[in-house]
Each structure stands twice: as C-alpha cells, then as structure tokens.
Amino acid sequence: MSVSWYGNEHHGRKTASGSTFNQNALTAAMMGRQHFGERWKLYYGKKSVTVTVNDTGDFAKYGRGMDLAKAAFARLAPTSKGVITVCAQRVR
C-alpha cells in the first residue's frame, strides 16, 4: 500500500471523526468512515509504526491507501520522501 503524510496546514483542525488533528500523533486517514478507530501496523523495511484511523481523505485518486500524520510517517521514513510503499496489517 502506498502512503503519504499530511500535517502543517491541517494541524489543529477538526478531522472527519470530530477529533482535532495533531500532526505529532500516530494517526491516519483512510477512505470511508467505517475505518474510524481501526488500528493498523505499517512496516517499511525494518521500521514499523501503529496508527489509529481518525480521518478520511481524497487521496485514493492518487493511488494511495492511507495518509499518515506527519509524526507517524517520520517513524518510517524521512518526510522528504513524500510517498512510500508499506506493508499494512490491521491490528485486532
């Protein structure tokens, strides 16, 4: 799954779930509200991060499955990469 990150201009705004977006949190956006509250573990090389879905977005049209908060992306790769391909596993 391809993922990117978002932050800066969205920091402090309300997410689709009603929570306040924090670019320093380990959160993510996925298509569809049915994913709110789901936790996903993402793997990139030898690094991993677990995120909680609390937002939706219009990024699927760009071929991405998820957008990560800036801090979550940074745990996997430098934000300068922009988009990376990860292995994703839903955490039950």
PDB file with one MODEL, atoms N, CA, C and O in Angstrom:
MODEL        1
ATOM      1  N   MET A   1       0.851  -1.176   0.000  1.00  0.00           N
ATOM      2  CA  MET A   1       0.000   0.000   0.000  1.00  0.00           C
ATOM      3  C   MET A   1       0.888   1.227   0.000  1.00  0.00           C
ATOM      4  O   MET A   1       1.855   1.301   0.758  1.00  0.00           O
ATOM      5  N   SER A   2       0.566   2.183  -0.842  1.00  0.00           N
ATOM      6  CA  SER A   2       1.283   3.461  -0.848  1.00  0.00           C
ATOM      7  C   SER A   2       0.675   4.389   0.196  1.00  0.00           C
ATOM      8  O   SER A   2      -0.545   4.477   0.334  1.00  0.00           O
ATOM      9  N   VAL A   3       1.539   5.073   0.922  1.00  0.00           N
ATOM     10  CA  VAL A   3       1.084   6.033   1.929  1.00  0.00           C
ATOM     11  C   VAL A   3       1.872   7.329   1.770  1.00  0.00           C
ATOM     12  O   VAL A   3       3.004   7.336   1.285  1.00  0.00           O
ATOM     13  N   SER A   4       1.253   8.408   2.184  1.00  0.00           N
ATOM     14  CA  SER A   4       1.908   9.708   2.224  1.00  0.00           C
ATOM     15  C   SER A   4       1.631  10.303   3.609  1.00  0.00           C
ATOM     16  O   SER A   4       1.127   9.619   4.500  1.00  0.00           O
ATOM     17  N   TRP A   5       1.963  11.565   3.773  1.00  0.00           N
ATOM     18  CA  TRP A   5       1.729  12.194   5.071  1.00  0.00           C
ATOM     19  C   TRP A   5       1.056  13.549   4.880  1.00  0.00           C
ATOM     20  O   TRP A   5       1.114  14.166   3.817  1.00  0.00           O
ATOM     21  N   TYR A   6       0.424  13.972   5.950  1.00  0.00           N
ATOM     22  CA  TYR A   6      -0.150  15.315   5.968  1.00  0.00           C
ATOM     23  C   TYR A   6       0.056  15.900   7.340  1.00  0.00           C
ATOM     24  O   TYR A   6       0.208  15.167   8.317  1.00  0.00           O
ATOM     25  N   GLY A   7       0.062  17.192   7.422  1.00  0.00           N
ATOM     26  CA  GLY A   7       0.334  17.876   8.682  1.00  0.00           C
ATOM     27  C   GLY A   7       0.151  19.358   8.490  1.00  0.00           C
ATOM     28  O   GLY A   7      -0.868  19.813   7.971  1.00  0.00           O
ATOM     29  N   ASN A   8       1.138  20.099   8.909  1.00  0.00           N
ATOM     30  CA  ASN A   8       1.217  21.557   8.814  1.00  0.00           C
ATOM     31  C   ASN A   8      -0.117  22.284   8.644  1.00  0.00           C
ATOM     32  O   ASN A   8      -0.665  22.778   9.629  1.00  0.00           O
ATOM     33  N   GLU A   9      -0.653  22.365   7.433  1.00  0.00           N
ATOM     34  CA  GLU A   9      -1.853  23.177   7.195  1.00  0.00           C
ATOM     35  C   GLU A   9      -3.114  22.584   7.821  1.00  0.00           C
ATOM     36  O   GLU A   9      -4.116  23.287   7.954  1.00  0.00           O
ATOM     37  N   HIS A  10      -3.086  21.319   8.204  1.00  0.00           N
ATOM     38  CA  HIS A  10      -4.260  20.686   8.812  1.00  0.00           C
ATOM     39  C   HIS A  10      -4.175  20.635  10.347  1.00  0.00           C
ATOM     40  O   HIS A  10      -5.169  20.353  11.015  1.00  0.00           O
ATOM     41  N   HIS A  11      -3.005  20.905  10.893  1.00  0.00           N
ATOM     42  CA  HIS A  11      -2.785  20.818  12.335  1.00  0.00           C
ATOM     43  C   HIS A  11      -3.764  21.724  13.092  1.00  0.00           C
ATOM     44  O   HIS A  11      -3.864  22.919  12.816  1.00  0.00           O
ATOM     45  N   GLY A  12      -4.473  21.137  14.038  1.00  0.00           N
ATOM     46  CA  GLY A  12      -5.417  21.893  14.865  1.00  0.00           C
ATOM     47  C   GLY A  12      -6.833  21.929  14.314  1.00  0.00           C
ATOM     48  O   GLY A  12      -7.745  22.386  15.004  1.00  0.00           O
ATOM     49  N   ARG A  13      -7.039  21.462  13.099  1.00  0.00           N
ATOM     50  CA  ARG A  13      -8.389  21.446  12.513  1.00  0.00           C
ATOM     51  C   ARG A  13      -9.115  20.168  12.919  1.00  0.00           C
ATOM     52  O   ARG A  13      -8.501  19.200  13.369  1.00  0.00           O
ATOM     53  N   LYS A  14     -10.422  20.189  12.752  1.00  0.00           N
ATOM     54  CA  LYS A  14     -11.240  19.018  13.058  1.00  0.00           C
ATOM     55  C   LYS A  14     -11.066  17.964  11.970  1.00  0.00           C
ATOM     56  O   LYS A  14     -11.005  18.282  10.782  1.00  0.00           O
ATOM     57  N   THR A  15     -10.985  16.703  12.394  1.00  0.00           N
ATOM     58  CA  THR A  15     -10.947  15.595  11.443  1.00  0.00           C
ATOM     59  C   THR A  15     -12.370  15.173  11.125  1.00  0.00           C
ATOM     60  O   THR A  15     -13.318  15.662  11.739  1.00  0.00           O
ATOM     61  N   ALA A  16     -12.521  14.282  10.184  1.00  0.00           N
ATOM     62  CA  ALA A  16     -13.852  13.786   9.813  1.00  0.00           C
ATOM     63  C   ALA A  16     -14.520  13.046  10.964  1.00  0.00           C
ATOM     64  O   ALA A  16     -15.746  12.944  11.010  1.00  0.00           O
ATOM     65  N   SER A  17     -13.723  12.529  11.893  1.00  0.00           N
ATOM     66  CA  SER A  17     -14.296  11.820  13.046  1.00  0.00           C
ATOM     67  C   SER A  17     -14.701  12.777  14.158  1.00  0.00           C
ATOM     68  O   SER A  17     -15.344  12.369  15.126  1.00  0.00           O
ATOM     69  N   GLY A  18     -14.329  14.050  14.024  1.00  0.00           N
ATOM     70  CA  GLY A  18     -14.676  15.044  15.041  1.00  0.00           C
ATOM     71  C   GLY A  18     -13.547  15.360  15.996  1.00  0.00           C
ATOM     72  O   GLY A  18     -13.649  16.309  16.774  1.00  0.00           O
ATOM     73  N   SER A  19     -12.467  14.585  15.958  1.00  0.00           N
ATOM     74  CA  SER A  19     -11.328  14.873  16.828  1.00  0.00           C
ATOM     75  C   SER A  19     -10.482  15.983  16.198  1.00  0.00           C
ATOM     76  O   SER A  19     -10.648  16.309  15.022  1.00  0.00           O
ATOM     77  N   THR A  20      -9.598  16.543  16.973  1.00  0.00           N
ATOM     78  CA  THR A  20      -8.710  17.590  16.483  1.00  0.00           C
ATOM     79  C   THR A  20      -7.458  16.939  15.913  1.00  0.00           C
ATOM     80  O   THR A  20      -6.830  16.110  16.572  1.00  0.00           O
ATOM     81  N   PHE A  21      -7.093  17.313  14.685  1.00  0.00           N
ATOM     82  CA  PHE A  21      -5.913  16.730  14.053  1.00  0.00           C
ATOM     83  C   PHE A  21      -4.653  17.245  14.714  1.00  0.00           C
ATOM     84  O   PHE A  21      -4.481  18.446  14.921  1.00  0.00           O
ATOM     85  N   ASN A  22      -3.766  16.301  15.044  1.00  0.00           N
ATOM     86  CA  ASN A  22      -2.476  16.618  15.633  1.00  0.00           C
ATOM     87  C   ASN A  22      -1.413  15.960  14.755  1.00  0.00           C
ATOM     88  O   ASN A  22      -1.312  14.733  14.720  1.00  0.00           O
ATOM     89  N   GLN A  23      -0.634  16.753  14.059  1.00  0.00           N
ATOM     90  CA  GLN A  23       0.380  16.205  13.167  1.00  0.00           C
ATOM     91  C   GLN A  23       1.475  15.444  13.917  1.00  0.00           C
ATOM     92  O   GLN A  23       2.266  14.733  13.298  1.00  0.00           O
ATOM     93  N   ASN A  24       1.525  15.587  15.234  1.00  0.00           N
ATOM     94  CA  ASN A  24       2.524  14.905  16.047  1.00  0.00           C
ATOM     95  C   ASN A  24       2.008  13.596  16.645  1.00  0.00           C
ATOM     96  O   ASN A  24       2.708  12.943  17.420  1.00  0.00           O
ATOM     97  N   ALA A  25       0.788  13.218  16.283  1.00  0.00           N
ATOM     98  CA  ALA A  25       0.176  11.987  16.806  1.00  0.00           C
ATOM     99  C   ALA A  25       0.384  10.840  15.812  1.00  0.00           C
ATOM    100  O   ALA A  25       0.739  11.052  14.653  1.00  0.00           O
ATOM    101  N   LEU A  26       0.155   9.632  16.298  1.00  0.00           N
ATOM    102  CA  LEU A  26       0.279   8.446  15.454  1.00  0.00           C
ATOM    103  C   LEU A  26      -1.101   8.080  14.923  1.00  0.00           C
ATOM    104  O   LEU A  26      -1.700   7.083  15.327  1.00  0.00           O
ATOM    105  N   THR A  27      -1.591   8.913  14.006  1.00  0.00           N
ATOM    106  CA  THR A  27      -2.920   8.745  13.438  1.00  0.00           C
ATOM    107  C   THR A  27      -2.833   8.701  11.920  1.00  0.00           C
ATOM    108  O   THR A  27      -1.789   8.972  11.326  1.00  0.00           O
ATOM    109  N   ALA A  28      -3.980   8.345  11.302  1.00  0.00           N
ATOM    110  CA  ALA A  28      -4.017   8.226   9.849  1.00  0.00           C
ATOM    111  C   ALA A  28      -5.405   8.505   9.320  1.00  0.00           C
ATOM    112  O   ALA A  28      -6.386   8.526  10.063  1.00  0.00           O
ATOM    113  N   ALA A  29      -5.464   8.719   8.014  1.00  0.00           N
ATOM    114  CA  ALA A  29      -6.727   8.878   7.297  1.00  0.00           C
ATOM    115  C   ALA A  29      -6.849   7.741   6.292  1.00  0.00           C
ATOM    116  O   ALA A  29      -5.879   7.378   5.627  1.00  0.00           O
ATOM    117  N   MET A  30      -8.059   7.181   6.189  1.00  0.00           N
ATOM    118  CA  MET A  30      -8.365   6.158   5.190  1.00  0.00           C
ATOM    119  C   MET A  30      -9.677   6.524   4.532  1.00  0.00           C
ATOM    120  O   MET A  30     -10.444   7.318   5.077  1.00  0.00           O
ATOM    121  N   MET A  31      -9.946   5.964   3.377  1.00  0.00           N
ATOM    122  CA  MET A  31     -11.208   6.209   2.692  1.00  0.00           C
ATOM    123  C   MET A  31     -12.334   5.507   3.437  1.00  0.00           C
ATOM    124  O   MET A  31     -12.233   4.313   3.720  1.00  0.00           O
ATOM    125  N   GLY A  32     -13.376   6.209   3.749  1.00  0.00           N
ATOM    126  CA  GLY A  32     -14.558   5.636   4.384  1.00  0.00           C
ATOM    127  C   GLY A  32     -14.568   5.739   5.889  1.00  0.00           C
ATOM    128  O   GLY A  32     -13.595   5.394   6.560  1.00  0.00           O
ATOM    129  N   ARG A  33     -15.662   6.210   6.403  1.00  0.00           N
ATOM    130  CA  ARG A  33     -15.822   6.393   7.849  1.00  0.00           C
ATOM    131  C   ARG A  33     -15.864   5.075   8.611  1.00  0.00           C
ATOM    132  O   ARG A  33     -15.681   5.059   9.828  1.00  0.00           O
ATOM    133  N   GLN A  34     -16.100   3.972   7.911  1.00  0.00           N
ATOM    134  CA  GLN A  34     -16.165   2.677   8.588  1.00  0.00           C
ATOM    135  C   GLN A  34     -14.817   2.289   9.202  1.00  0.00           C
ATOM    136  O   GLN A  34     -14.751   1.356  10.003  1.00  0.00           O
ATOM    137  N   HIS A  35     -13.757   2.986   8.841  1.00  0.00           N
ATOM    138  CA  HIS A  35     -12.423   2.672   9.366  1.00  0.00           C
ATOM    139  C   HIS A  35     -12.086   3.433  10.652  1.00  0.00           C
ATOM    140  O   HIS A  35     -11.069   3.143  11.283  1.00  0.00           O
ATOM    141  N   PHE A  36     -12.922   4.403  11.054  1.00  0.00           N
ATOM    142  CA  PHE A  36     -12.630   5.169  12.271  1.00  0.00           C
ATOM    143  C   PHE A  36     -12.398   4.227  13.444  1.00  0.00           C
ATOM    144  O   PHE A  36     -13.175   3.302  13.681  1.00  0.00           O
ATOM    145  N   GLY A  37     -11.325   4.478  14.167  1.00  0.00           N
ATOM    146  CA  GLY A  37     -10.999   3.687  15.348  1.00  0.00           C
ATOM    147  C   GLY A  37     -10.160   2.459  15.052  1.00  0.00           C
ATOM    148  O   GLY A  37      -9.611   1.857  15.975  1.00  0.00           O
ATOM    149  N   GLU A  38     -10.045   2.069  13.789  1.00  0.00           N
ATOM    150  CA  GLU A  38      -9.206   0.917  13.456  1.00  0.00           C
ATOM    151  C   GLU A  38      -7.743   1.254  13.711  1.00  0.00           C
ATOM    152  O   GLU A  38      -7.305   2.393  13.547  1.00  0.00           O
ATOM    153  N   ARG A  39      -6.999   0.222  14.119  1.00  0.00           N
ATOM    154  CA  ARG A  39      -5.558   0.380  14.306  1.00  0.00           C
ATOM    155  C   ARG A  39      -4.852  -0.454  13.247  1.00  0.00           C
ATOM    156  O   ARG A  39      -5.239  -1.592  12.982  1.00  0.00           O
ATOM    157  N   TRP A  40      -3.828   0.110  12.651  1.00  0.00           N
ATOM    158  CA  TRP A  40      -3.064  -0.556  11.607  1.00  0.00           C
ATOM    159  C   TRP A  40      -1.583  -0.489  11.943  1.00  0.00           C
ATOM    160  O   TRP A  40      -1.072   0.552  12.356  1.00  0.00           O
ATOM    161  N   LYS A  41      -0.904  -1.616  11.758  1.00  0.00           N
ATOM    162  CA  LYS A  41       0.549  -1.633  11.916  1.00  0.00           C
ATOM    163  C   LYS A  41       1.146  -1.600  10.520  1.00  0.00           C
ATOM    164  O   LYS A  41       0.818  -2.428   9.670  1.00  0.00           O
ATOM    165  N   LEU A  42       2.027  -0.634  10.296  1.00  0.00           N
ATOM    166  CA  LEU A  42       2.654  -0.432   8.998  1.00  0.00           C
ATOM    167  C   LEU A  42       4.137  -0.750   9.103  1.00  0.00           C
ATOM    168  O   LEU A  42       4.800  -0.386  10.074  1.00  0.00           O
ATOM    169  N   TYR A  43       4.639  -1.429   8.094  1.00  0.00           N
ATOM    170  CA  TYR A  43       6.040  -1.842   8.058  1.00  0.00           C
ATOM    171  C   TYR A  43       6.706  -1.238   6.831  1.00  0.00           C
ATOM    172  O   TYR A  43       6.167  -1.281   5.725  1.00  0.00           O
ATOM    173  N   TYR A  44       7.877  -0.680   7.047  1.00  0.00           N
ATOM    174  CA  TYR A  44       8.680  -0.128   5.956  1.00  0.00           C
ATOM    175  C   TYR A  44      10.129  -0.511   6.238  1.00  0.00           C
ATOM    176  O   TYR A  44      10.777   0.076   7.105  1.00  0.00           O
ATOM    177  N   GLY A  45      10.624  -1.486   5.511  1.00  0.00           N
ATOM    178  CA  GLY A  45      11.959  -2.010   5.810  1.00  0.00           C
ATOM    179  C   GLY A  45      11.963  -2.616   7.199  1.00  0.00           C
ATOM    180  O   GLY A  45      11.125  -3.460   7.514  1.00  0.00           O
ATOM    181  N   LYS A  46      12.893  -2.195   8.024  1.00  0.00           N
ATOM    182  CA  LYS A  46      12.990  -2.711   9.398  1.00  0.00           C
ATOM    183  C   LYS A  46      12.234  -1.855  10.399  1.00  0.00           C
ATOM    184  O   LYS A  46      12.282  -2.120  11.601  1.00  0.00           O
ATOM    185  N   LYS A  47      11.539  -0.834   9.922  1.00  0.00           N
ATOM    186  CA  LYS A  47      10.807   0.071  10.812  1.00  0.00           C
ATOM    187  C   LYS A  47       9.317  -0.237  10.774  1.00  0.00           C
ATOM    188  O   LYS A  47       8.798  -0.750   9.782  1.00  0.00           O
ATOM    189  N   SER A  48       8.640   0.085  11.869  1.00  0.00           N
ATOM    190  CA  SER A  48       7.184  -0.097  11.915  1.00  0.00           C
ATOM    191  C   SER A  48       6.569   0.972  12.813  1.00  0.00           C
ATOM    192  O   SER A  48       7.237   1.568  13.658  1.00  0.00           O
ATOM    193  N   VAL A  49       5.283   1.191  12.602  1.00  0.00           N
ATOM    194  CA  VAL A  49       4.518   2.122  13.426  1.00  0.00           C
ATOM    195  C   VAL A  49       3.074   1.640  13.447  1.00  0.00           C
ATOM    196  O   VAL A  49       2.581   1.102  12.455  1.00  0.00           O
ATOM    197  N   THR A  50       2.400   1.830  14.570  1.00  0.00           N
ATOM    198  CA  THR A  50       0.981   1.512  14.671  1.00  0.00           C
ATOM    199  C   THR A  50       0.210   2.821  14.734  1.00  0.00           C
ATOM    200  O   THR A  50       0.499   3.690  15.556  1.00  0.00           O
ATOM    201  N   VAL A  51      -0.778   2.949  13.850  1.00  0.00           N
ATOM    202  CA  VAL A  51      -1.576   4.173  13.773  1.00  0.00           C
ATOM    203  C   VAL A  51      -3.045   3.865  14.014  1.00  0.00           C
ATOM    204  O   VAL A  51      -3.500   2.740  13.810  1.00  0.00           O
ATOM    205  N   THR A  52      -3.777   4.877  14.451  1.00  0.00           N
ATOM    206  CA  THR A  52      -5.224   4.791  14.629  1.00  0.00           C
ATOM    207  C   THR A  52      -5.890   5.689  13.587  1.00  0.00           C
ATOM    208  O   THR A  52      -5.510   6.849  13.428  1.00  0.00           O
ATOM    209  N   VAL A  53      -6.869   5.158  12.889  1.00  0.00           N
ATOM    210  CA  VAL A  53      -7.565   5.914  11.853  1.00  0.00           C
ATOM    211  C   VAL A  53      -8.588   6.848  12.498  1.00  0.00           C
ATOM    212  O   VAL A  53      -9.467   6.400  13.233  1.00  0.00           O
ATOM    213  N   ASN A  54      -8.469   8.147  12.221  1.00  0.00           N
ATOM    214  CA  ASN A  54      -9.418   9.118  12.771  1.00  0.00           C
ATOM    215  C   ASN A  54      -9.854  10.159  11.730  1.00  0.00           C
ATOM    216  O   ASN A  54     -10.454  11.177  12.074  1.00  0.00           O
ATOM    217  N   ASP A  55      -9.547   9.891  10.464  1.00  0.00           N
ATOM    218  CA  ASP A  55      -9.868  10.881   9.434  1.00  0.00           C
ATOM    219  C   ASP A  55     -10.094  10.176   8.093  1.00  0.00           C
ATOM    220  O   ASP A  55      -9.736   9.011   7.917  1.00  0.00           O
ATOM    221  N   THR A  56     -10.688  10.901   7.171  1.00  0.00           N
ATOM    222  CA  THR A  56     -10.845  10.422   5.799  1.00  0.00           C
ATOM    223  C   THR A  56     -10.138  11.408   4.882  1.00  0.00           C
ATOM    224  O   THR A  56      -9.707  12.475   5.319  1.00  0.00           O
ATOM    225  N   GLY A  57     -10.023  11.050   3.627  1.00  0.00           N
ATOM    226  CA  GLY A  57      -9.362  11.956   2.706  1.00  0.00           C
ATOM    227  C   GLY A  57      -9.650  11.590   1.268  1.00  0.00           C
ATOM    228  O   GLY A  57     -10.285  10.577   0.976  1.00  0.00           O
ATOM    229  N   ASP A  58      -9.166  12.439   0.376  1.00  0.00           N
ATOM    230  CA  ASP A  58      -9.408  12.280  -1.053  1.00  0.00           C
ATOM    231  C   ASP A  58      -8.113  11.881  -1.759  1.00  0.00           C
ATOM    232  O   ASP A  58      -7.827  12.366  -2.853  1.00  0.00           O
ATOM    233  N   PHE A  59      -7.334  11.003  -1.139  1.00  0.00           N
ATOM    234  CA  PHE A  59      -6.020  10.654  -1.647  1.00  0.00           C
ATOM    235  C   PHE A  59      -6.016   9.384  -2.492  1.00  0.00           C
ATOM    236  O   PHE A  59      -5.023   9.108  -3.165  1.00  0.00           O
ATOM    237  N   ALA A  60      -7.090   8.606  -2.478  1.00  0.00           N
ATOM    238  CA  ALA A  60      -7.164   7.364  -3.254  1.00  0.00           C
ATOM    239  C   ALA A  60      -7.040   7.655  -4.753  1.00  0.00           C
ATOM    240  O   ALA A  60      -6.516   6.836  -5.507  1.00  0.00           O
ATOM    241  N   LYS A  61      -7.519   8.813  -5.175  1.00  0.00           N
ATOM    242  CA  LYS A  61      -7.428   9.155  -6.601  1.00  0.00           C
ATOM    243  C   LYS A  61      -5.976   9.296  -7.048  1.00  0.00           C
ATOM    244  O   LYS A  61      -5.684   9.300  -8.244  1.00  0.00           O
ATOM    245  N   TYR A  62      -5.065   9.411  -6.075  1.00  0.00           N
ATOM    246  CA  TYR A  62      -3.636   9.482  -6.375  1.00  0.00           C
ATOM    247  C   TYR A  62      -2.956   8.129  -6.185  1.00  0.00           C
ATOM    248  O   TYR A  62      -1.734   8.024  -6.290  1.00  0.00           O
ATOM    249  N   GLY A  63      -3.749   7.094  -5.905  1.00  0.00           N
ATOM    250  CA  GLY A  63      -3.205   5.752  -5.763  1.00  0.00           C
ATOM    251  C   GLY A  63      -2.670   5.420  -4.385  1.00  0.00           C
ATOM    252  O   GLY A  63      -1.930   4.450  -4.220  1.00  0.00           O
ATOM    253  N   ARG A  64      -3.042   6.222  -3.391  1.00  0.00           N
ATOM    254  CA  ARG A  64      -2.572   5.961  -2.029  1.00  0.00           C
ATOM    255  C   ARG A  64      -3.694   5.354  -1.197  1.00  0.00           C
ATOM    256  O   ARG A  64      -4.859   5.717  -1.360  1.00  0.00           O
ATOM    257  N   GLY A  65      -3.346   4.440  -0.315  1.00  0.00           N
ATOM    258  CA  GLY A  65      -4.343   3.787   0.520  1.00  0.00           C
ATOM    259  C   GLY A  65      -4.560   4.467   1.851  1.00  0.00           C
ATOM    260  O   GLY A  65      -5.572   4.240   2.514  1.00  0.00           O
ATOM    261  N   MET A  66      -3.608   5.304   2.249  1.00  0.00           N
ATOM    262  CA  MET A  66      -3.674   5.907   3.576  1.00  0.00           C
ATOM    263  C   MET A  66      -2.803   7.156   3.591  1.00  0.00           C
ATOM    264  O   MET A  66      -1.772   7.214   2.922  1.00  0.00           O
ATOM    265  N   ASP A  67      -3.222   8.143   4.352  1.00  0.00           N
ATOM    266  CA  ASP A  67      -2.393   9.307   4.647  1.00  0.00           C
ATOM    267  C   ASP A  67      -2.081   9.270   6.135  1.00  0.00           C
ATOM    268  O   ASP A  67      -2.978   9.083   6.957  1.00  0.00           O
ATOM    269  N   LEU A  68      -0.835   9.446   6.475  1.00  0.00           N
ATOM    270  CA  LEU A  68      -0.397   9.393   7.870  1.00  0.00           C
ATOM    271  C   LEU A  68      -0.155  10.789   8.413  1.00  0.00           C
ATOM    272  O   LEU A  68       0.224  11.701   7.678  1.00  0.00           O
ATOM    273  N   ALA A  69      -0.378  10.941   9.703  1.00  0.00           N
ATOM    274  CA  ALA A  69       0.050  12.175  10.360  1.00  0.00           C
ATOM    275  C   ALA A  69       1.569  12.265  10.203  1.00  0.00           C
ATOM    276  O   ALA A  69       2.255  11.246  10.129  1.00  0.00           O
ATOM    277  N   LYS A  70       2.073  13.467  10.154  1.00  0.00           N
ATOM    278  CA  LYS A  70       3.495  13.703   9.902  1.00  0.00           C
ATOM    279  C   LYS A  70       4.397  12.872  10.815  1.00  0.00           C
ATOM    280  O   LYS A  70       5.371  12.284  10.345  1.00  0.00           O
ATOM    281  N   ALA A  71       4.089  12.815  12.111  1.00  0.00           N
ATOM    282  CA  ALA A  71       4.923  12.069  13.058  1.00  0.00           C
ATOM    283  C   ALA A  71       4.925  10.572  12.766  1.00  0.00           C
ATOM    284  O   ALA A  71       5.955   9.913  12.907  1.00  0.00           O
ATOM    285  N   ALA A  72       3.775  10.033  12.359  1.00  0.00           N
ATOM    286  CA  ALA A  72       3.695   8.601  12.049  1.00  0.00           C
ATOM    287  C   ALA A  72       4.555   8.281  10.826  1.00  0.00           C
ATOM    288  O   ALA A  72       5.290   7.294  10.822  1.00  0.00           O
ATOM    289  N   PHE A  73       4.463   9.109   9.797  1.00  0.00           N
ATOM    290  CA  PHE A  73       5.282   8.909   8.598  1.00  0.00           C
ATOM    291  C   PHE A  73       6.760   8.993   8.951  1.00  0.00           C
ATOM    292  O   PHE A  73       7.562   8.185   8.481  1.00  0.00           O
ATOM    293  N   ALA A  74       7.120   9.964   9.775  1.00  0.00           N
ATOM    294  CA  ALA A  74       8.525  10.181  10.135  1.00  0.00           C
ATOM    295  C   ALA A  74       9.116   8.999  10.898  1.00  0.00           C
ATOM    296  O   ALA A  74      10.335   8.822  10.902  1.00  0.00           O
ATOM    297  N   ARG A  75       8.288   8.195  11.538  1.00  0.00           N
ATOM    298  CA  ARG A  75       8.791   6.994  12.211  1.00  0.00           C
ATOM    299  C   ARG A  75       9.227   5.936  11.202  1.00  0.00           C
ATOM    300  O   ARG A  75       9.997   5.033  11.531  1.00  0.00           O
ATOM    301  N   LEU A  76       8.729   6.055   9.972  1.00  0.00           N
ATOM    302  CA  LEU A  76       9.049   5.073   8.939  1.00  0.00           C
ATOM    303  C   LEU A  76      10.117   5.566   7.968  1.00  0.00           C
ATOM    304  O   LEU A  76      10.992   4.802   7.561  1.00  0.00           O
ATOM    305  N   ALA A  77      10.044   6.842   7.599  1.00  0.00           N
ATOM    306  CA  ALA A  77      10.950   7.395   6.587  1.00  0.00           C
ATOM    307  C   ALA A  77      10.995   8.911   6.732  1.00  0.00           C
ATOM    308  O   ALA A  77      10.110   9.506   7.347  1.00  0.00           O
ATOM    309  N   PRO A  78      12.022   9.532   6.169  1.00  0.00           N
ATOM    310  CA  PRO A  78      12.062  10.998   6.178  1.00  0.00           C
ATOM    311  C   PRO A  78      10.860  11.562   5.426  1.00  0.00           C
ATOM    312  O   PRO A  78      10.480  11.031   4.383  1.00  0.00           O
ATOM    313  N   THR A  79      10.266  12.620   5.939  1.00  0.00           N
ATOM    314  CA  THR A  79       9.097  13.202   5.284  1.00  0.00           C
ATOM    315  C   THR A  79       9.433  13.706   3.883  1.00  0.00           C
ATOM    316  O   THR A  79       8.534  13.865   3.056  1.00  0.00           O
ATOM    317  N   SER A  80      10.688  13.955   3.608  1.00  0.00           N
ATOM    318  CA  SER A  80      11.082  14.409   2.279  1.00  0.00           C
ATOM    319  C   SER A  80      10.810  13.356   1.204  1.00  0.00           C
ATOM    320  O   SER A  80      10.748  13.688   0.020  1.00  0.00           O
ATOM    321  N   LYS A  81      10.648  12.101   1.600  1.00  0.00           N
ATOM    322  CA  LYS A  81      10.315  11.052   0.629  1.00  0.00           C
ATOM    323  C   LYS A  81       8.924  11.266   0.047  1.00  0.00           C
ATOM    324  O   LYS A  81       8.676  10.921  -1.108  1.00  0.00           O
ATOM    325  N   GLY A  82       8.017  11.829   0.835  1.00  0.00           N
ATOM    326  CA  GLY A  82       6.670  12.139   0.348  1.00  0.00           C
ATOM    327  C   GLY A  82       5.726  10.968   0.303  1.00  0.00           C
ATOM    328  O   GLY A  82       4.685  10.994   0.960  1.00  0.00           O
ATOM    329  N   VAL A  83       6.058   9.926  -0.460  1.00  0.00           N
ATOM    330  CA  VAL A  83       5.220   8.739  -0.589  1.00  0.00           C
ATOM    331  C   VAL A  83       6.118   7.516  -0.483  1.00  0.00           C
ATOM    332  O   VAL A  83       7.194   7.472  -1.080  1.00  0.00           O
ATOM    333  N   ILE A  84       5.669   6.518   0.284  1.00  0.00           N
ATOM    334  CA  ILE A  84       6.395   5.249   0.397  1.00  0.00           C
ATOM    335  C   ILE A  84       5.410   4.105   0.264  1.00  0.00           C
ATOM    336  O   ILE A  84       4.202   4.284   0.419  1.00  0.00           O
ATOM    337  N   THR A  85       5.939   2.932  -0.022  1.00  0.00           N
ATOM    338  CA  THR A  85       5.110   1.731  -0.094  1.00  0.00           C
ATOM    339  C   THR A  85       5.374   0.895   1.147  1.00  0.00           C
ATOM    340  O   THR A  85       6.514   0.519   1.423  1.00  0.00           O
ATOM    341  N   VAL A  86       4.310   0.605   1.897  1.00  0.00           N
ATOM    342  CA  VAL A  86       4.435  -0.133   3.155  1.00  0.00           C
ATOM    343  C   VAL A  86       3.647  -1.444   3.073  1.00  0.00           C
ATOM    344  O   VAL A  86       2.794  -1.623   2.204  1.00  0.00           O
ATOM    345  N   CYS A  87       3.950  -2.338   3.987  1.00  0.00           N
ATOM    346  CA  CYS A  87       3.101  -3.497   4.235  1.00  0.00           C
ATOM    347  C   CYS A  87       2.193  -3.092   5.391  1.00  0.00           C
ATOM    348  O   CYS A  87       2.662  -2.509   6.369  1.00  0.00           O
ATOM    349  N   ALA A  88       0.924  -3.388   5.294  1.00  0.00           N
ATOM    350  CA  ALA A  88      -0.025  -2.964   6.318  1.00  0.00           C
ATOM    351  C   ALA A  88      -0.797  -4.160   6.865  1.00  0.00           C
ATOM    352  O   ALA A  88      -1.217  -5.045   6.119  1.00  0.00           O
ATOM    353  N   GLN A  89      -0.973  -4.163   8.184  1.00  0.00           N
ATOM    354  CA  GLN A  89      -1.709  -5.232   8.845  1.00  0.00           C
ATOM    355  C   GLN A  89      -2.664  -4.604   9.863  1.00  0.00           C
ATOM    356  O   GLN A  89      -2.244  -3.849  10.739  1.00  0.00           O
ATOM    357  N   ARG A  90      -3.933  -4.922   9.737  1.00  0.00           N
ATOM    358  CA  ARG A  90      -4.896  -4.412  10.713  1.00  0.00           C
ATOM    359  C   ARG A  90      -4.686  -5.100  12.052  1.00  0.00           C
ATOM    360  O   ARG A  90      -4.533  -6.319  12.116  1.00  0.00           O
ATOM    361  N   VAL A  91      -4.678  -4.310  13.121  1.00  0.00           N
ATOM    362  CA  VAL A  91      -4.470  -4.821  14.471  1.00  0.00           C
ATOM    363  C   VAL A  91      -5.836  -5.033  15.103  1.00  0.00           C
ATOM    364  O   VAL A  91      -6.662  -4.120  15.119  1.00  0.00           O
ATOM    365  N   ARG A  92      -6.073  -6.202  15.610  1.00  0.00           N
ATOM    366  CA  ARG A  92      -7.373  -6.508  16.232  1.00  0.00           C
ATOM    367  C   ARG A  92      -7.353  -6.208  17.701  1.00  0.00           C
ATOM    368  O   ARG A  92      -8.358  -6.404  18.385  1.00  0.00           O
TER     369      ARG A  92
ENDMDL
END
